[in-house]
Amino acid sequence: MGEGLADHRSEFIANGREWRTAPLWGIGYTKEVNADGTYLHDGRARTLMEAVLWHGGEADGAKQRVLAMPKADRDALIAFLRSL
């Protein structure tokens, strides 16, 4: 996920720069369950788009594609995530 998200703590066979992404089921309910709810493995992202922007490393290409999207498409992506 890149150095920006690294916590430098290993867990089992994963080093401090690797994570298993949790399923996104129910992510759209995060703010309904907890108005102060946050995203990413350590809660550093306040919004779904901020979570996308934190990604680097292997995910940098996907992040760049999201950034290159027209605003309407980015809004549709976030709406889709909130529907999960």
C-alpha positions in Angstrom: 0.0 0.0 0.0 3.1 2.2 0.0 5.2 4.0 2.5 2.4 6.6 3.2 0.3 3.9 4.9 3.1 1.9 6.4 2.9 1.3 10.1 6.1 -0.7 10.2 4.5 -3.4 12.4 4.7 -6.9 11.0 1.8 -9.3 11.6 2.2 -13.0 10.9 3.9 -13.1 7.4 2.9 -9.5 6.4 5.5 -6.8 6.9 4.6 -3.3 8.0 3.8 -2.1 4.5 1.4 -4.9 3.6 -2.3 -5.4 4.6 -5.2 -7.6 3.7 -8.0 -5.3 2.5 -11.1 -6.0 4.5 -14.3 -6.6 2.5 -16.1 -3.4 1.8 -19.5 -4.8 2.6 -21.3 -2.3 4.8 -18.8 0.5 4.3 -21.7 2.7 3.3 -23.0 2.5 6.9 -19.8 3.7 8.5 -21.1 7.2 9.2 -24.6 6.1 10.1 -23.2 3.8 12.8 -20.7 6.3 14.0 -20.8 9.9 12.8 -17.1 10.2 13.6 -16.3 6.9 11.8 -13.1 6.8 9.7 -11.6 4.6 7.0 -8.4 2.6 6.4 -6.8 0.1 8.7 -5.9 2.8 11.2 -8.7 5.3 10.8 -6.6 8.0 9.3 -9.0 8.8 6.4 -12.0 10.9 7.2 -13.7 10.3 3.9 -13.8 7.5 1.3 -12.0 9.8 -1.2 -9.3 10.6 1.3 -8.9 6.8 1.8 -8.3 6.5 -2.0 -5.8 9.3 -1.9 -3.7 7.7 0.9 -3.0 4.7 -1.3 0.4 4.2 -2.9 2.7 1.3 -3.8 0.8 -1.4 -5.7 -2.4 0.7 -5.5 -0.9 3.9 -7.0 -2.0 3.0 -10.5 -5.6 2.6 -9.3 -5.4 5.9 -7.4 -4.1 7.7 -10.4 -7.0 6.3 -12.5 -9.5 7.6 -9.9 -7.8 11.0 -10.0 -8.0 11.1 -13.8 -11.7 10.5 -13.7 -14.1 13.3 -14.5 -15.7 14.6 -11.2 -19.0 13.1 -12.1 -17.4 9.6 -12.4 -15.5 10.1 -9.1 -18.8 11.1 -7.4 -20.5 8.0 -8.9 -17.7 5.8 -7.5 -18.1 7.2 -4.0 -21.9 6.8 -4.4 -21.4 3.2 -5.3 -19.1 2.6 -2.3 -21.7 4.2 0.0 -24.3 1.7 -1.5 -22.3 -1.3 -0.3 
